[in-house]
Amino acid sequence: MGLAVGKVKLSDYDYNWPKQFEEEKANLRRIFGDSVPIEHVGSTSIEGISAKPIIDIAVGLDRLEDFENYRGLFQKDPNYSIKDDSDKDEVLVRRGPEENRTHFIHISEKTSTRFNNYLKFRDYMREHADARNKYEQLKQELAQKYADDRKSYTAAKAEFINEIIKEASK
C-alpha cells in the first residue's frame, strides 16, 4: 500500500483496504473522539474497481476552524503531515512519507458540500455497476497517460466525478 507523491499507479481492488481504513479510523478516533463522522471515501472504498493504493478518508467537523484544536496532535506524530496549501474548505492531512503516502485525510465541515459530495459519489458508485465500469475505464486510460502527473490525472477525472455527483443529487 502507498504511492510516491505525484505518481499514478493503479492497483486492483484489495479486500484489505476496508481493514486498513478501519485501522486508521481507530487512530483518528483517538484524536477526534467518537462524535466526529469518519468515512472511507474514494476509489479504495468502492469494491471491485482499481485505485491508487492510498486510503481516502473524509472527516467532518462542526466548523473547519475546529481543526486548530487537533493540529498539534498531527504535528507531533511523524507519520502525518498537514498540506500547507490545503483548499479553503478542506484541510488535507497525509499519512506516510513522500515516497510512500498511504492515507489522505480530508477534513472539512460535516455539513459542507465537499464532505457530502465525497459520500454521494461513493454511495452512487457502490450502487451502479455501469458507472463503476465507466469510471474504471476512464481511470485506466488516464493512469497510462499521466503516470508521472497526478494533478493532471485528478483534473481529468473531475468532469466524470461531477456528473456522478449531479446524478446522485437527483
C-alpha positions in Angstrom: 0.0 0.0 0.0 1.1 3.5 -0.7 2.4 5.6 -3.6 5.1 8.3 -4.1 4.0 11.9 -4.3 2.9 12.9 -7.9 2.8 9.3 -9.2 -0.2 7.5 -10.6 -0.2 3.7 -10.4 -3.5 1.8 -10.1 -3.8 -1.4 -8.1 -6.5 -4.0 -8.5 -9.1 -3.7 -5.7 -7.7 -5.1 -2.5 -10.0 -6.6 0.1 -7.6 -5.3 2.8 -8.4 -1.7 2.0 -11.5 -1.6 4.3 -9.5 -3.2 7.1 -6.8 -0.6 6.6 -9.4 2.1 6.7 -10.8 0.7 10.0 -7.2 0.7 11.5 -6.7 4.4 10.6 -10.2 5.2 11.7 -9.3 3.9 15.2 -6.2 6.2 15.2 -8.4 9.1 14.1 -11.0 8.3 16.8 -8.2 8.8 19.4 -7.6 12.2 18.0 -11.2 13.4 17.2 -13.3 11.4 19.6 -16.5 9.4 18.9 -18.8 12.2 17.8 -17.0 13.2 14.6 -18.0 11.4 11.3 -15.1 9.5 9.8 -15.9 7.9 6.4 -14.0 5.8 3.9 -14.2 7.5 0.6 -12.5 7.5 -2.8 -11.9 4.5 -5.0 -10.5 2.3 -2.3 -14.0 2.4 -0.7 -15.7 1.1 -3.9 -15.4 -2.7 -4.1 -14.3 -4.1 -7.4 -12.5 -1.1 -9.0 -8.9 -0.4 -9.2 -7.4 2.5 -7.3 -4.3 4.3 -6.3 -3.3 2.3 -3.2 -4.0 5.3 -0.9 -6.9 5.2 1.5 -9.0 8.4 1.3 -10.8 9.3 4.5 -13.4 12.1 5.0 -13.6 13.7 8.5 -16.5 16.0 9.2 -16.0 18.7 11.8 -18.7 21.1 13.0 -16.5 24.0 11.9 -13.3 23.8 9.9 -11.7 26.2 12.4 -12.0 23.5 15.0 -9.1 21.7 13.2 -6.8 24.1 15.1 -7.7 22.1 18.3 -6.2 19.0 16.7 -3.4 20.4 14.6 -0.8 19.9 17.3 -1.7 16.2 17.7 -0.9 15.6 14.0 2.2 17.7 14.1 3.6 15.7 17.0 3.3 12.4 15.0 6.0 12.0 12.3 3.6 9.7 10.4 1.4 12.7 9.5 1.9 15.9 7.5 -0.5 18.7 7.0 -0.7 20.1 3.5 0.2 23.7 3.9 -1.8 24.9 0.8 -5.0 23.0 1.5 -8.2 24.3 -0.1 -10.1 26.9 1.8 -12.9 24.5 2.7 -10.7 21.5 3.5 -7.5 20.6 5.4 -5.6 17.7 3.9 -3.6 15.6 6.3 -1.4 13.0 4.7 0.0 9.8 6.3 3.3 8.3 5.2 6.5 9.8 3.8 6.6 11.5 0.4 7.9 8.3 -1.2 5.0 6.2 0.1 1.9 8.1 1.0 -0.7 5.6 2.4 -3.6 7.8 3.5 -5.2 11.1 2.6 -7.4 12.5 5.4 -9.8 15.1 4.0 -11.0 17.3 6.9 -14.0 19.6 6.2 -17.2 20.7 7.8 -19.7 17.8 8.1 -22.5 20.0 6.6 -20.3 21.2 3.7 -20.9 20.4 0.0 -17.4 18.9 -0.2 -18.0 16.4 2.7 -21.4 15.4 1.4 -20.1 15.0 -2.2 -17.5 12.5 -1.1 -20.3 10.4 0.3 -22.7 10.9 -2.6 -20.0 9.8 -5.1 -19.0 6.8 -3.1 -22.6 5.6 -2.5 -23.6 6.1 -6.1 -20.6 4.2 -7.4 -21.3 1.4 -4.9 -24.8 1.0 -6.2 -24.3 1.5 -10.0 -22.2 -1.1 -11.9 -22.4 0.8 -15.2 -21.0 3.9 -13.6 -18.2 1.9 -11.9 -17.3 0.3 -15.2 -17.1 3.7 -17.0 -15.0 5.1 -14.2 -12.7 2.1 -14.2 -12.1 2.5 -17.9 -11.5 6.3 -17.6 -9.1 5.7 -14.7 -7.1 3.1 -16.6 -6.7 5.4 -19.6 -5.7 8.4 -17.5 -3.3 6.4 -15.4 -1.4 5.4 -18.6 -1.4 9.0 -19.9 -0.5 10.7 -16.6 1.7 8.1 -14.8 4.0 10.9 -13.6 1.5 13.7 -13.3 -1.1 13.1 -10.5 -2.5 16.6 -10.7 -3.4 16.2 -14.4 -4.8 12.7 -13.7 -7.0 14.1 -11.0 -8.1 17.1 -13.1 -9.0 14.8 -16.0 -11.4 12.8 -13.8 -13.2 15.9 -12.5 -15.9 16.1 -15.2 -16.9 12.5 -14.7 -17.0 12.8 -10.9 -19.1 16.0 -11.1 -21.6 14.3 -13.4 -21.9 11.4 -11.0 -22.4 13.8 -8.1 -25.1 15.6 -10.1 -26.8 12.3 -10.8 -26.6 11.2 -7.2 -28.1 14.5 -6.0 -31.3 13.9 -8.0 
